[in-house]
Amino acid sequence: MISSAAQYESGRTRTEHDLLGFREVPYEYYYGIQTLRALENFNISGVQLNFYPVFAESLAMVKLAAAKANHDLGLLSKSLADAIVRACNEIINGKYTFHFVVDMIQGGAGTSTNMNANEVIANRALEILGHQRGQYEFCHPNNHVNLSQSTNDAYPTAIKIALIRSNEKLLEVLTELIASFKIKANEFAHVIKMGRTQLQDAVPMTLGQEFEAYAVMLEEEIARLNQNVQLFLEVNMGGTAIGTGINADPRYSGIVINYLREITGKPIILATNLVEATQDTGAFIMYSSAVKRLAVKLSKISNDLRLLSSGPRAGFNEINLPPMQPGSTIMPGKVNPVIPEVVNQIAFKVIGNDLTVTMAAEAGQLELNVMEPIIVYSLFESIEMLKNGMNTLNHRCIKGITANEDRCREMVYNSIGLVTALNPVIGYEAATRLAKEALEKNRSVYDLVLEHKLLSQEELNEILDPKNMIAPRIMPKQG
């Protein structure tokens, strides 16, 4: 947090005023007095708005659309509108996002975030017009940049645009991870192994089938995320303070929505009831649940990878994860499954963030939910962590996995689970007695079937061939 002149490039300041009085603002910075107060009040998470550039860019998109709409309505002069539009476009293109400095967690329902954007855009527009920063009589953060708006419609609209754009990046990473699982599924298609239920031997399958299931499991989440993110296309621009549209031209909503569609390239629509839309955070709950669902599945897959690679001598040891780092300061030779472990931890945080979103949504009162900042922070954090986690899982784990084919095959042939294939031939009761005897006497199912002359060797070989047990087949008639 900026607190002394020594941290400024020149030590110069400019005097600004607001409702509470006068303050000295660092000369070099584009933000103003209200942002400065927010910096002092909300030193909370250490995560500033600029940590998520897509958010700053989306705020600029909203301000850009508003400036164009206000000019069309004759509320902004061409020169002033052009300066604001240029300043917004510069932010959208990645400039000045450093000056979005307010903490993501803040009181005031996002007013500090909105004013941070208003002040940066106003001061940049002043430069474009040939004035000094802080000369707000020529371009004012509230009178001009925030014209026809309130925090309560501009802020949630920007959030929704930012989340739509962030979701696209999340899906790109997810799609790449799915592709890697499919590659491994093909690579392991011939590797026979034992399937398990409740951590007990079940029936044979291939390692390829196991990895294909992971791919399909994650592929389902693309549809869920896309479905839920569509809810963000409905916005409340023009509702201003509580949805009644006070201080906005009745034509403004329609015009600003058209500009938002043009600027974002998204089919944004105006909510049918702006009073409802200003207080309802249901869309965030739905999208957060989809993000959580993805996290839960990633964690389940990570659990499996840790189990399947456990060992190397006293565990499953069916697959090898690429070794990333030494695993112990005291046990030489130990290598831990650190990548799946970190994905597990990311999932736990995302699950917690989903609960935070739920509680914040529930805490809304009357015509506004003041808890939107923590909703925003939680969602952006979850998306960012999942993107990074899936990238790490893909490139530092999945792509390098190899199979221990001999180990997989050995466990299949020694498994009691083979007896399941005999059910249709010798009946459940006989198969149960066979399984019990094999377990008690540490004998193979194969040897016991021949010893009890239940089947010929030829019949047994056909039935117990693991390759015949990894897909449906025609069963013999019973009775």
Secondary structure, DSSP 8 states (H G I E B T S, - for coil): ---SGGGSSS--EEEEEETTEEEEEETT-S--HHHHHHHHH--SSS-BGGGSHHHHHHHHHHHHHHHHHHHHTTSS-HHHHHHHHHHHHHHHTTSSGGG--SBSS-SSTTHHHHHHHHHHHHHHHHHHTT--TT-TTTS-IIIIITTT--HHHHHHHHHHHHHHHHHHHHHHHHHHHHHHHHHHHHHTTT-EEEEEETTEEEEEEEHHHHHHHHHHHHHHHHHHHHHHHGGGGEE-TT-TTTSS-TTS-TTHHHHHHHHHHHHH-S--EE-S-HHHHHH--HHHHHHHHHHHHHHHHHHHHHHHHHHHT--SSSS---EE----S---SSSTT----HHHHHHHHHHHHHHHHHHHHHHHHHT-BTTB-TTHHHHHHHHHHHHHHHHHHHHHHHHHTGGG-EE-HHHHHHHHHT-GGGGGGGHHHH-HHHHHHHHHHHHHHT--HHHHHHHTTSS-HHHHHHHS-GGGGSS--------
